[in-house]
Amino acid sequence: MAVSESLSDTTRQVLGRSVFIPAWLILIGCILLAPLVESLSPRLRYLPFALSLLIFGLPHGAVDHLTPARTVNTPVTVRSMLSVGGLYLSIGGVYLGWWFFAPTSAAIMFVFITLLHWGQGDLYAILSFLDADHLPTRFERALSIVTRGAMPMLIPLIAHPMSYQRVLIGFIELFSVNTVSIGFLFSSPIRNVVTAVIIGLTIMTIAAGAWRVYTGASARPYLIDAGEIGLLWAFFIALPPIFAVGVYFCIWHSLRHIARLAIIDHPSRQALDSAHIRPAVWRFVRDAAPLTAAALLFFASLYILVPRQPNNIESLAAFYLVGIAALTAPHVVIVSWMDRMQAVW
């Protein structure tokens, strides 16, 4: 199987300069400055998530109403946009209701949904932006998704369990005072199992890719893939979870998805093929602005509805992430559909 989008060398060079290399440099810089980040006040550690309201994070899903039509190269219609709206109201509404009735299981589900979604975002970037051929089978692609998604979602659990636990409890406390039941997730036996699983996934992913290169696959995309896995390991071990995940959300996951959106938008694709990035950036800003504003109104409404309104920086961040969770569920459905249409599977 091959990803259906065939990118020009010019577009790949533009994406490398504007998406990949800046993200690598920022993560490396954060690792080198890890002691300084550790000394930051709690408010500053949450700064990446605050910035994600308008910079890449929240807006990266705000073009979903245009995405299905553009993916299959058909005109965007009122009907196509209303279909996406219905998906958000149904799936997002059901998942949001879940938080009100069973916040503990909803919070745990959010971890797994995000693991899947962030892994699938990286898989598409590897296959399309890098033109990789070392992941030819569905099993190897699924292995890549789980391994990549485990980096931001599970490494902080084993490297910074107390901080991770506080964040998860913050989700639940917006809806319930009963948070005792999640304590077992952070016990030494569970963390040891998770550690063994992530290490095993990493070894399997790197070894499978190395075998493909040995048998004829391109070495450069594989080396970038393996190098990114190593970089993510170091990044999420070295940095406090809330800061690390916030940075990753903005400049890694969201930026790569925005690049994917540019590829399926014909005028943006033409601009990238001509090595002009500004028209593509402008079109994304224009397209994302209306639903980013709508999402902010959604957060304002949700603030009124949550049983225990946030009153400090940690609970505000938890509240924001619960809102992101409700928006992520339908967004994952759309991205999964894109994967199918673009022959990722």
ZAMARGU-4260 file (C-alpha; in steps of 0.2 Angstrom, whole numbers, plus 5000, padded with zeros to 4 digits):
<rodrens>
0) 5000/5000/5000 | 5006/5018/4997 | 4999/5035/5002 | 4990/5042/4988 | 4997/5059/4989
5) 5013/5060/4978 | 5023/5076/4984 | 5035/5085/4973 | 5053/5087/4979 | 5050/5106/4981
10) 5035/5103/4993 | 5045/5091/5003 | 5059/5103/5005 | 5047/5117/5010 | 5039/5105/5023
15) 5056/5100/5029 | 5061/5118/5032 | 5045/5124/5039 | 5038/5109/5049 | 5051/5096/5053
20) 5067/5105/5056 | 5060/5119/5067 | 5051/5105/5078 | 5067/5096/5080 | 5077/5111/5085
25) 5064/5117/5097 | 5063/5100/5106 | 5082/5099/5106 | 5083/5116/5113 | 5070/5111/5127
30) 5081/5096/5131 | 5096/5106/5133 | 5087/5119/5144 | 5078/5106/5154 | 5085/5112/5171
35) 5079/5129/5167 | 5062/5123/5162 | 5061/5113/5179 | 5063/5129/5188 | 5049/5138/5179
40) 5034/5143/5189 | 5018/5132/5187 | 5010/5146/5177 | 5025/5147/5164 | 5025/5128/5162
45) 5007/5129/5156 | 5011/5143/5143 | 5012/5131/5128 | 4994/5125/5132 | 4989/5143/5133
50) 4997/5148/5117 | 4989/5133/5109 | 4972/5141/5110 | 4977/5152/5095 | 4993/5145/5089
55) 4992/5128/5079 | 4984/5118/5093 | 4966/5122/5094 | 4965/5129/5076 | 4973/5113/5068
60) 4956/5104/5070 | 4946/5119/5065 | 4946/5115/5046 | 4937/5099/5048 | 4922/5106/5040
65) 4931/5108/5024 | 4942/5092/5025 | 4931/5078/5018 | 4927/5087/5002 | 4945/5092/4999
70) 4952/5075/5003 | 4942/5067/4989 | 4944/5083/4978 | 4926/5088/4977 | 4918/5105/4980
75) 4914/5110/4997 | 4895/5111/4999 | 4883/5116/5013 | 4879/5098/5014 | 4897/5092/5017
80) 4899/5105/5030 | 4883/5100/5039 | 4888/5082/5039 | 4904/5087/5049 | 4894/5097/5060
85) 4882/5083/5064 | 4897/5071/5067 | 4904/5084/5080 | 4887/5086/5088 | 4884/5067/5090
90) 4901/5060/5094 | 4908/5075/5103 | 4891/5077/5112 | 4891/5058/5118 | 4909/5059/5123
95) 4907/5075/5133 | 4891/5068/5142 | 4903/5053/5147 | 4913/5065/5156 | 4898/5071/5167
100) 4893/5053/5171 | 4909/5043/5172 | 4924/5056/5172 | 4937/5043/5177 | 4934/5031/5163
105) 4932/5046/5151 | 4949/5053/5156 | 4957/5036/5154 | 4949/5035/5137 | 4956/5052/5132
110) 4973/5045/5135 | 4970/5031/5123 | 4961/5041/5110 | 4975/5054/5110 | 4988/5040/5109
115) 4980/5034/5093 | 4977/5051/5085 | 4995/5057/5088 | 5002/5041/5082 | 4992/5041/5066
120) 4997/5059/5063 | 5015/5054/5064 | 5012/5039/5053 | 5005/5050/5039 | 5019/5062/5040
125) 5032/5048/5039 | 5024/5040/5024 | 5019/5056/5014 | 5031/5070/5019 | 5046/5058/5020
130) 5041/5047/5006 | 5045/5032/5017 | 5044/5014/5011 | 5050/5005/5026 | 5033/5003/5033
135) 5024/4993/5019 | 5012/4982/5029 | 4997/4986/5040 | 5005/4978/5054 | 5021/4989/5053
140) 5010/5004/5051 | 5000/5000/5066 | 5016/4996/5076 | 5022/5013/5071 | 5006/5022/5077
145) 5006/5014/5094 | 5025/5017/5096 | 5024/5035/5091 | 5008/5038/5101 | 5015/5031/5116
150) 5029/5043/5117 | 5019/5059/5122 | 5006/5049/5132 | 5015/5035/5141 | 5033/5040/5143
155) 5028/5055/5155 | 5018/5042/5165 | 5034/5032/5168 | 5046/5046/5170 | 5035/5059/5179
160) 5022/5049/5188 | 5017/5061/5201 | 5015/5075/5189 | 5005/5064/5177 | 4994/5059/5191
165) 4990/5077/5196 | 4985/5081/5178 | 4973/5066/5177 | 4966/5069/5194 | 4963/5087/5188
170) 4952/5081/5174 | 4941/5070/5186 | 4940/5083/5200 | 4930/5095/5188 | 4916/5082/5188
175) 4919/5072/5204 | 4928/5071/5221 | 4931/5053/5219 | 4948/5051/5212 | 4955/5037/5223
180) 4951/5023/5210 | 4965/5029/5198 | 4979/5027/5210 | 4984/5009/5205 | 4988/5016/5188
185) 5004/5024/5195 | 5010/5010/5206 | 5027/5003/5203 | 5021/4986/5195 | 5010/4995/5182
190) 5024/5008/5178 | 5036/4993/5176 | 5024/4985/5164 | 5021/5001/5154 | 5040/5004/5153
195) 5043/4986/5147 | 5029/4988/5134 | 5036/5005/5127 | 5054/4999/5126 | 5047/4983/5117
200) 5037/4993/5105 | 5052/5005/5102 | 5064/4990/5098 | 5051/4981/5087 | 5048/4997/5077
205) 5067/5001/5075 | 5071/4983/5071 | 5057/4981/5058 | 5062/4996/5049 | 5081/4991/5049
210) 5076/4975/5041 | 5066/4984/5028 | 5081/4995/5024 | 5092/4979/5024 | 5081/4971/5011
215) 5080/4987/5000 | 5070/5001/5008 | 5076/5019/5007 | 5088/5022/5022 | 5085/5041/5024
220) 5067/5041/5029 | 5070/5026/5041 | 5085/5035/5049 | 5074/5051/5051 | 5060/5040/5058
225) 5072/5031/5071 | 5080/5048/5075 | 5063/5056/5079 | 5059/5041/5091 | 5075/5044/5100
230) 5072/5062/5101 | 5054/5060/5108 | 5061/5048/5121 | 5074/5060/5127 | 5061/5075/5126
235) 5048/5067/5137 | 5060/5060/5149 | 5069/5077/5152 | 5054/5089/5153 | 5039/5091/5165
240) 5024/5083/5157 | 5012/5097/5155 | 5026/5108/5147 | 5032/5094/5136 | 5015/5089/5130
245) 5010/5107/5127 | 5025/5110/5116 | 5023/5093/5107 | 5004/5097/5104 | 5008/5114/5096
250) 5024/5112/5086 | 5024/5094/5082 | 5007/5086/5080 | 4997/5101/5076 | 5010/5108/5063
255) 5011/5092/5054 | 4992/5090/5053 | 4991/5108/5046 | 5004/5103/5033 | 4993/5089/5028
260) 4978/5100/5026 | 4988/5111/5015 | 4992/5097/5003 | 4974/5093/5000 | 4969/5111/4997
265) 4973/5114/4979 | 4979/5132/4979 | 4989/5129/4995 | 4997/5114/4986 | 5001/5124/4971
270) 5010/5137/4982 | 5020/5124/4991 | 5025/5116/4974 | 5032/5134/4969 | 5041/5135/4986
275) 5029/5148/4992 | 5023/5145/5010 | 5015/5161/5014 | 4999/5159/5003 | 4997/5142/5011
280) 4998/5149/5029 | 4986/5163/5025 | 4973/5151/5018 | 4974/5140/5033 | 4972/5155/5045
285) 4957/5161/5035 | 4949/5143/5034 | 4952/5140/5053 | 4947/5156/5060 | 4928/5154/5060
290) 4928/5137/5069 | 4942/5142/5081 | 4931/5156/5086 | 4916/5144/5088 | 4927/5132/5098
295) 4931/5147/5110 | 4913/5150/5112 | 4911/5131/5116 | 4924/5133/5130 | 4914/5147/5137
300) 4898/5137/5138 | 4907/5122/5145 | 4914/5133/5159 | 4896/5136/5165 | 4891/5118/5164
305) 4905/5109/5173 | 4900/5104/5191 | 4916/5112/5198 | 4922/5127/5189 | 4941/5129/5188
310) 4949/5142/5200 | 4968/5140/5198 | 4980/5137/5184 | 4980/5118/5186 | 4961/5116/5185
315) 4960/5129/5171 | 4972/5118/5161 | 4962/5102/5165 | 4946/5111/5160 | 4954/5116/5143
320) 4960/5098/5140 | 4942/5091/5144 | 4936/5103/5130 | 4950/5097/5119 | 4944/5079/5122
325) 4927/5083/5117 | 4933/5090/5101 | 4946/5077/5098 | 4934/5062/5097 | 4925/5068/5081
330) 4942/5075/5074 | 4949/5057/5076 | 4935/5050/5066 | 4938/5063/5052 | 4957/5060/5052
335) 4954/5041/5052 | 4943/5043/5037 | 4956/5053/5028 | 4969/5039/5032 | 4957/5027/5023
340) 4954/5038/5008 | 4973/5042/5006 | 4977/5024/5007 | 4987/5024/5023 | 4979/5007/5026
</rodrens>
